[in-house]
Amino acid sequence: MKRVLLVLLTPILLLAGVLVARTLRFDSRQVPAEPAAPFPVDATAASERLAEALRHRTIAASDGVSADDAAFQALHARFVTWFPRVHAQLVHETVGVHSHLYTWKGSESGLAPVLLMGHLDVVPAEAEATWSHPPFGGTVADGYVYGRGALDDKGSVLAILEAVEGLLAEGYAPRRTVMLAFGADEEVGGHDGAARVAALLRERGVRLESVLDEGGPIGVGLVPGVAAPVALVGVAEKGSGRVELTVRSTGGHASMPPPQTAANTLAQALVRLEDNPFPPALRGGTRALFESVGPEMGFGMRLLFANTWLFAPLLERRMAASPSTNASIRTTLAATMLEASPKPNVLPAQARAVLNVRLLPGDSLEDVRDHVRKVVEDERVEIAVEGDEASPVSRLDTEGWRQLQRTIRQVFPDVLVGPFLTVAATDARYFHPLSDSVYRFVPVRLNREDLTRMHGRDERLSVEEHAAAIRFYAQYLRNTTR
């Protein structure tokens, strides 16, 4: 009996030993960094400039609605006034209709440039009367700058320009060329702005050392199991597209319905897709996040993330239970538009559904088409798929990543750095052909309540956080260009 128990217990004890040993070797991935060099910032003046920038209704053209050209032109005119050294010493080009490319030439032309990005356009503000402060009023109150675009993304644009203006005032001269690209249509796809900038740089044969665009914030309480704030640096982003399902029939009067109408057939297809989602996959940026911050968790969570070879299915099930984490581990399909008969007593001659698809890196639009066809398994349902593929996953072994990680730790010493998957689209996706180091990060602290304000009501940015962002960009440029 003892021999039998020993035979049974030995593999269990060996497995436990392996799990514990791997957990104990799961050491911190955070890099040590010396304090950032001082960089003076007039927080009050900077916040007033940001507030005025928010008063310009720079809403991108979309769905037949033209952009307010005067608003974009007036905003750039203020940039010329606020940042005279930038406009005197950097080469400025207008790209597309309202987008801008600045080039700060370095002393060593053989070095690949670094690119900092942001966008000037904003989404409309719904129910303006319900805002605590007018969305285009640019109000500074209670330590915050309120207005549409404070977080997405004029805060970043202004912080970058403030940092460059300050460095120029100090007489700083970069060895490596710096480029600044500010799009004017990111919220509607970036085709006239970032896409044209990327195409222009490709035509000129430019290869970029690194790219830094908007993206994840310094998340406060956003990563379960981690007490410290985590700088969520997007290293990839999901693709975006649409799946259109169409069912056709002869129609007719609703008083004499067939056994199944076009609407019924379509509804069954939608239910099948909802019941059979894409399989989860803990990979890419999501896996990298937990590999980076896992060592900072308690022993139980460290055990899980140090041994994903065994516990990945368990972690995937737990993450799939929440919409926010589920989106980071699978390609998602969401029915967003439905149409059928125009009247209640008319059978639909055609029923149509549009589903929004968000592609996990590693899945393709062709994979989506195959999945939908296999799950629906009904020849009466026509399937059309279109959109943009997911981005590649940027490397984490480059000088660009090392300097970004170092800068974050210098300016925000209490913050952990974690790569992650950006589930929304950014302009950065156009620049992957130009660099292996394309990252997405906004250097401001945000909690869950703050995130609801982005594209929502009472969007705001802390005056103190805006000043910290300026210091971050200044230190980032020092680190990457000296």
C-alpha positions in Angstrom: 0.0 0.0 0.0 2.8 2.4 0.9 4.5 1.6 -2.4 1.3 2.4 -4.3 0.9 5.7 -2.4 4.5 6.5 -3.1 4.0 5.8 -6.8 0.9 8.1 -6.8 2.4 10.9 -4.8 5.8 11.1 -6.5 4.6 12.8 -9.8 2.4 15.1 -7.7 5.4 16.1 -5.5 7.6 16.5 -8.6 5.0 18.7 -10.3 4.6 20.8 -7.1 8.4 21.2 -6.9 8.6 22.4 -10.5 5.8 24.9 -10.0 7.3 26.3 -6.9 10.8 26.4 -8.3 9.6 28.3 -11.4 7.7 30.7 -9.2 10.7 31.5 -7.0 12.8 32.1 -10.2 10.0 34.4 -11.5 12.0 37.5 -10.7 11.1 41.2 -11.3 11.4 42.4 -14.9 11.4 46.0 -13.9 14.6 47.9 -14.8 16.4 50.1 -12.3 16.6 53.7 -13.3 18.3 56.8 -12.0 16.1 59.9 -11.3 15.2 62.0 -14.3 17.2 65.2 -14.8 15.3 68.3 -13.7 13.0 70.0 -16.3 11.2 73.1 -15.2 7.5 73.3 -16.1 5.1 76.2 -15.5 2.1 74.0 -14.8 -0.3 76.9 -14.7 0.7 78.4 -18.0 0.8 74.9 -19.7 -2.7 74.1 -18.4 -4.0 77.4 -19.7 -2.6 76.7 -23.2 -4.2 73.2 -23.1 -7.5 74.8 -22.0 -7.5 77.2 -25.0 -6.6 74.3 -27.4 -9.7 72.5 -26.2 -11.9 75.5 -27.1 -11.3 74.8 -30.8 -13.9 72.3 -32.2 -11.5 70.2 -34.2 -14.0 67.4 -35.0 -12.8 65.4 -38.0 -15.0 65.1 -41.1 -17.2 61.9 -41.2 -20.4 60.6 -42.6 -20.9 63.5 -45.0 -20.2 66.1 -42.2 -17.4 68.4 -43.1 -14.7 69.3 -40.7 -14.5 72.9 -39.4 -11.5 74.0 -41.4 -11.3 77.3 -39.5 -11.0 75.5 -36.1 -8.0 73.4 -37.3 -6.4 76.4 -38.8 -6.9 78.6 -35.7 -5.5 75.9 -33.5 -2.3 75.6 -35.5 -2.0 79.4 -35.5 -2.0 79.3 -31.7 0.7 76.6 -31.8 2.9 79.0 -33.8 2.3 81.7 -31.2 2.8 79.5 -28.1 5.8 77.5 -29.4 7.9 80.1 -31.3 11.2 78.1 -31.0 9.6 75.0 -32.4 8.4 76.8 -35.4 11.6 78.7 -35.9 14.0 75.8 -35.6 12.1 72.7 -36.7 11.1 72.0 -40.3 7.3 72.1 -40.6 5.2 70.4 -43.3 1.4 70.3 -43.7 0.4 66.8 -44.7 -3.1 66.1 -46.1 -5.6 68.8 -45.1 -4.9 69.6 -41.5 -2.1 67.2 -40.3 1.4 68.3 -39.5 4.9 66.8 -39.6 7.8 68.5 -37.8 11.5 67.5 -38.2 14.1 68.5 -35.6 17.3 67.6 -37.4 20.0 65.8 -35.3 23.7 66.3 -35.6 24.3 62.8 -36.8 22.3 62.1 -39.9 23.2 58.4 -40.0 21.1 57.7 -36.9 17.5 56.6 -37.5 15.0 59.2 -36.3 12.5 58.8 -33.4 8.9 59.8 -34.0 6.5 61.2 -31.4 2.8 61.2 -32.4 -0.6 62.5 -31.3 -3.8 63.8 -33.0 -5.6 67.1 -33.1 -9.1 65.9 -33.9 -11.7 64.9 -31.3 -15.0 63.1 -31.2 -18.3 65.1 -30.8 -19.7 65.8 -27.4 -23.1 64.3 -26.8 -25.6 65.9 -24.5 -23.4 69.0 -23.9 -25.9 70.4 -21.4 -25.2 67.5 -19.0 -21.4 68.3 -18.7 -20.2 69.9 -15.5 -18.2 72.3 -17.7 -18.9 73.0 -21.4 -17.1 70.4 -23.5 -15.6 73.1 -25.7 -15.2 75.7 -23.0 -11.7 74.7 -22.0 -12.3 75.3 -18.3 -9.6 75.0 -15.6 -11.3 74.1 -12.3 -10.5 72.1 -9.1 -7.0 71.2 -10.4 -8.3 69.9 -13.7 -8.5 71.0 -17.3 -12.0 70.1 -18.6 -13.0 69.7 -22.2 -13.3 67.3 -25.1 -9.8 66.2 -26.1 -8.1 66.7 -22.8 -7.3 63.0 -22.6 -7.8 62.0 -26.3 -5.5 63.5 -27.5 -4.7 67.2 -27.3 -3.2 66.6 -23.9 -0.4 64.5 -25.4 0.1 66.9 -28.4 0.4 69.9 -26.1 2.7 68.1 -23.7 5.0 67.0 -26.6 5.2 70.6 -28.0 5.8 72.0 -24.5 8.7 69.6 -23.9 10.3 70.4 -27.3 9.9 74.1 -26.7 11.5 73.8 -23.3 14.4 71.7 -24.6 15.1 74.3 -27.3 15.0 77.0 -24.6 17.8 75.1 -22.8 19.8 75.0 -26.0 19.4 71.2 -26.2 20.7 69.8 -29.6 19.8 66.2 -30.4 22.3 63.8 -32.0 19.4 61.8 -33.4 16.7 63.4 -35.6 13.3 63.9 -33.9 10.0 63.9 -35.8 6.6 65.0 -34.5 3.5 63.9 -36.4 0.0 65.3 -35.4 -2.9 63.8 -37.4 -6.2 65.5 -37.8 -8.5 62.5 -38.5 -7.5 59.7 -36.1 -11.0 59.3 -34.8 -12.3 58.4 -38.3 -9.4 56.2 -39.4 -6.4 58.4 -39.9 -6.4 58.0 -43.7 -5.7 61.6 -44.5 -3.3 62.2 -41.7 -1.1 59.4 -40.2 -1.5 57.2 -43.2 -0.2 59.9 -45.5 2.6 60.8 -43.1 3.7 57.1 -43.1 3.5 56.9 -46.9 5.6 60.1 -47.2 8.3 58.8 -44.9 8.4 55.5 -46.8 8.8 57.4 -50.1 11.7 59.2 -48.6 13.3 56.0 -47.5 13.1 56.8 -43.8 13.5 54.0 -41.3 12.5 55.0 -37.7 14.4 54.0 -34.6 11.1 54.0 -32.6 7.6 55.4 -32.6 5.6 56.6 -29.6 1.9 57.3 -30.0 -1.1 57.6 -27.7 -2.2 54.4 -26.0 -2.4 53.0 -22.5 -2.2 55.2 -19.4 -0.5 54.7 -16.1 -3.2 52.5 -14.8 -4.2 53.0 -11.1 -6.0 49.9 -9.9 -6.5 48.6 -13.4 -4.4 45.4 -13.2 -5.9 42.9 -10.8 -3.4 41.6 -8.2 -1.0 44.5 -8.6 -1.1 47.3 -6.0 1.4 49.6 -7.7 0.3 51.7 -10.7 1.2 50.1 -14.0 2.3 51.9 -17.2 0.3 50.1 -19.8 2.4 50.4 -23.0 0.7 49.1 -26.1 3.0 46.9 -28.1 0.3 45.9 -30.6 -3.3 46.7 -31.4 -6.3 44.7 -32.5 -7.5 44.8 -36.1 -10.9 46.3 -36.8 -13.4 45.3 -39.4 -17.0 44.3 -40.2 -18.8 41.1 -41.0 -22.1 41.5 -43.0 -24.6 38.8 -43.0 -27.4 38.9 -45.6 -30.4 36.6 -46.0 -32.7 37.1 -49.0 -36.3 35.8 -49.6 -39.4 36.6 -51.7 -41.0 38.7 -49.0 -44.8 39.0 -49.0 -47.6 39.7 -46.6 -47.0 38.9 -43.0 -50.5 37.3 -42.7 -49.2 34.3 -44.7 -45.7 33.7 -43.4 -43.5 30.7 -44.5 -42.1 28.3 -41.8 -39.1 30.6 -41.5 -38.6 34.2 -42.6 -35.4 35.8 -43.6 -35.3 37.5 -40.2 -35.6 34.2 -38.5 -32.8 32.7 -40.5 -30.6 35.7 -39.8 -31.4 35.5 -36.0 -30.4 31.9 -35.9 -27.1 32.7 -37.5 -26.4 35.5 -34.9 -27.3 33.2 -32.0 -24.9 30.5 -33.3 -22.1 33.1 -33.5 -22.8 34.3 -30.0 -22.8 30.8 -28.7 -19.5 29.9 -30.5 -17.0 32.7 -30.1 -13.4 32.6 -31.2 -11.2 30.5 -28.9 -9.3 32.4 -26.3 -5.5 32.7 -26.6 -3.2 34.1 -23.9 -0.5 35.4 -26.3 1.3 38.5 -27.6 0.9 41.7 -25.7 -1.4 40.2 -23.1 1.0 37.4 -22.2 3.8 40.0 -22.1 1.9 42.1 -19.6 1.6 39.3 -17.1 5.1 38.2 -17.6 6.2 41.8 -16.8 4.0 42.5 -13.8 3.5 38.9 -12.6 6.6 38.9 -10.4 5.2 41.9 -8.5 2.0 39.9 -7.5 1.4 37.8 -4.4 2.7 34.3 -4.3 -0.6 32.7 -5.5 -0.8 34.9 -8.6 2.9 34.6 -9.3 2.5 30.8 -9.3 -0.1 31.1 -12.0 1.8 33.5 -14.3 5.2 31.8 -13.7 3.6 28.6 -15.0 1.3 29.6 -17.9 2.4 26.4 -19.7 0.1 24.6 -17.2 -2.4 27.3 -16.1 -3.1 29.1 -19.3 -6.5 27.4 -19.7 -7.5 28.5 -16.2 -6.4 32.1 -16.8 -8.2 32.2 -20.1 -11.4 31.1 -18.5 -11.1 33.7 -15.7 -10.3 36.5 -18.2 -13.2 35.5 -20.5 -15.6 36.2 -17.7 -15.2 40.0 -18.0 -15.8 41.9 -21.3 -12.7 44.1 -20.7 -10.3 41.2 -20.2 -12.1 38.9 -22.7 -11.3 41.4 -25.4 -7.6 41.0 -24.7 -7.5 37.3 -25.3 -9.7 36.6 -28.3 -11.0 38.0 -31.6 -14.5 39.3 -30.9 -17.7 39.7 -33.0 -20.5 42.0 -31.9 -23.7 42.5 -33.7 -24.2 46.3 -34.0 -26.6 46.9 -36.8 -29.8 45.0 -37.8 -32.4 45.7 -40.6 -35.2 43.8 -42.2 -38.7 44.7 -43.1 -39.7 48.4 -43.3 -43.2 47.7 -41.9 -44.7 45.4 -39.3 -47.0 43.6 -41.7 -44.5 43.0 -44.5 -42.2 40.0 -44.7 -38.6 41.1 -45.3 -37.3 40.4 -48.8 -33.9 40.9 -47.2 -32.6 40.7 -43.6 -29.1 42.1 -42.9 -26.8 42.3 -39.9 -23.5 44.0 -39.4 -21.1 42.8 -36.8 -18.1 44.7 -35.6 -15.0 42.5 -35.5 -11.9 43.1 -33.5 -9.0 40.9 -34.5 -6.5 39.5 -32.0 -3.0 39.7 -33.4 -2.4 36.2 -34.9 -5.9 36.0 -36.4 -6.7 37.3 -39.8 -9.8 38.5 -41.7 -9.7 35.2 -43.6 -9.8 33.4 -40.3 -12.9 35.4 -39.4 -14.5 34.5 -42.7 -13.8 30.8 -42.2 -15.0 30.9 -38.6 -18.3 32.6 -39.5 -18.9 30.2 -42.4 -18.2 27.2 -40.2 -20.4 28.3 -37.3 -23.3 29.6 -39.3 -23.3 26.6 -41.6 -26.2 27.8 -43.7 -25.9 28.5 -47.4 -28.8 30.9 -47.2 -26.7 33.3 -45.3 -24.4 35.4 -47.4 -21.1 36.4 -45.7 -19.0 39.5 -46.5 -15.9 40.4 -44.5 -13.8 43.6 -44.8 -11.5 45.7 -42.6 -7.9 46.2 -41.3 -5.7 43.3 -40.1 -4.3 43.4 -36.6 -0.9 45.0 -36.2 2.3 43.1 -35.6 3.6 42.8 -32.0 6.5 45.2 -31.4 9.7 43.8 -30.1 10.8 44.1 -26.5 14.5 43.6 -27.1 15.2 46.9 -28.9 16.9 50.1 -27.8 13.6 51.9 -28.3 11.9 49.6 -25.8 14.7 49.9 -23.3 14.8 53.7 -23.4 11.0 53.9 -23.1 11.0 51.6 -20.1 13.9 53.5 -18.6 12.2 56.9 -19.1 9.0 55.7 -17.4 10.9 54.4 -14.4 12.9 57.6 -14.2 10.0 60.0 -14.2 7.5 57.8 -12.3 9.7 55.7 -10.0 6.7 54.1 -8.2 5.3 52.8 -11.5 5.7 49.3 -13.0 6.0 49.0 -16.8 3.9 46.4 -18.6 3.5 45.8 -22.3 -0.1 45.2 -23.3 -2.5 44.8 -26.2 -4.4 48.0 -27.3 -7.9 46.9 -28.1 -8.8 50.2 -29.9 -7.3 51.5 -33.1 -4.6 54.2 -33.1 -2.6 56.0 -35.8 0.5 54.0 -34.8 -0.6 51.0 -36.9 0.5 52.8 -40.0 4.1 52.9 -38.9 4.9 49.3 -38.2 6.5 49.0 -41.7 8.9 51.7 -40.7 10.0 50.4 -37.3 10.1 47.3 -35.1 9.6 49.5 -32.0 6.1 51.0 -32.2 4.6 51.8 -28.8 1.4 53.4 -27.5 1.5 55.2 -24.2 0.0 58.2 -22.5 2.1 59.3 -19.5 -0.8 60.2 -17.2 -2.3 58.4 -14.2 -5.9 57.2 -14.8 -8.2 55.0 -12.8 -11.4 53.2 -14.0 -13.6 56.2 -13.4 -11.2 58.4 -15.4 -11.3 56.0 -18.3 -15.1 56.4 -18.6 -14.6 60.1 -19.3 -12.6 59.4 -22.5 -15.2 59.8 -25.3 -17.6 60.3 -22.5 -19.0 63.1 -20.3 -16.7 65.5 -18.3 -13.5 64.5 -20.0 -10.6 66.1 -18.0 -6.9 66.0 -17.3 -5.2 66.9 -14.1 -3.0 70.0 -14.2 -0.4 68.1 -12.2 -0.6 65.1 -14.6 -0.2 67.4 -17.6 3.0 68.8 -16.1 4.3 65.3 -15.4 3.6 64.3 -19.0 5.7 67.3 -20.2 8.6 66.2 -18.0 8.2 62.6 -19.4 8.4 63.7 -23.0 11.4 65.9 -22.3 13.3 63.1 -20.5 12.3 60.6 -23.3 13.8 62.8 -25.9 17.0 63.3 -23.9 17.3 59.5 -23.5 16.6 58.6 -27.1 18.5 61.4 -28.9 21.6 62.3 -26.9 
